[in-house]
Amino acid sequence: MRTLVDANILLRYMLRDDENQFPAAERTIREGAFLLPEVLAEIVYVLLGVYSVPSEHPDILTTALSTFGTTKLDFIDCLLAAYNNHLGDKVVSFDRKLNRLLQ
């Protein structure tokens, strides 16, 4: 059985803004917690909207989320493809689906 985490676990771990919750969040992550792609999208939303963490390239996130919604690629692959598309970054991968998208 997987251990799924919500956005709050990752946010407490990343931001370390609650010293009471941080140890439990860290322990859960180190024990192999699983992050759903939808939760990752929520984390991005919260970091940008609530914490005003600046996004260097909001168009990359928009493209990655759009690609994620219309393909079967993992979110990180969608991000890599978006960086390739917008900034011309070279992406090297053995993932056939990602390589097809990059062509």
N, C-alpha and C positions, 0 to 999 in steps of 0.2 A: 504494500500500500504506500502511495506517495504522501508526502507532507506538503500540502499546498500552503502558500503564504499570501497574505493580502498586502495591499500597498503600504499599510501602516508599519508592518514588520520591516519592509525594505527601507521605508523613509526614516524610521527610527535608527536603523543601522547606518544608512548613508549620511544622515544629518547629525547623528549623535546629539540630538537636542533634548533628549529625556534620559538622563543617566540611570533612572530606575528601570526603564524599558530596554535600554541598549543591550545589557548582558543577555537577556532572554532572546532578543532579536538576533544577536550575534551567534549564540549557541544554536538556534534553530537553523540559521543559514549554514553554519559550519557542519551541521549534521546532515546536510544534503537536501535542503528544502527545494521545492519545485515551484517555479514562477510561471504562471500562465501568461501568454502574450497579452491578453486583455488587461491583466494587472499591470504589466509593463506600460501599456498605453495610459492607464490611470496615473501611474507614477509620473510619467512625462507631463501629463495635464496638471497634476498637483504642483510639481516643481516649477512649471512655467507660470501657472495662474496664482497659486497661493504663496509660494516662496519667492516668486519673481526671479528665479534662476534664469539668467540670460541664455538664450539659445543663439548660438553663433549662426546657425543656418536653419531657420524655421521652415524654409522651402524643402529642405532635405527630409525633415520629419513628416511633413505633409505628404511628400511623395512616398516615403517608406510606409506610412500608414495606409495610403491608398493602394499601394502594391500589395501589402499584407492582406487587405480586404478582398483582393481580386485574384490572388494566387494561393498556392499551397506551400509557399516558402515560409521558413521561420522568419520572425521579425528581424533578427540580426542580419539575415541575408538580404532582406528588403532594405535595411539601412545601408549595407555595403553597396547594393545596386544604386541606391539614391546618391550616395557619394560619388560613384562612378559617373552617373548621369549628370549631376549638377556641377561637380568640380573636376571631372575628368580623372579622378583617382583610379589607378590601376588596381584591380582586384584579382587576386590569384586564389583559385579554389579548385578542389577536386569534385565539388558538388555540381552534378550535371544540370540540375534545374536552375541553379544560380548562373552557371555559365551560359545557358541558353538565354536567360534574361539579359545578360550582359552583352550579347551579340547584337 
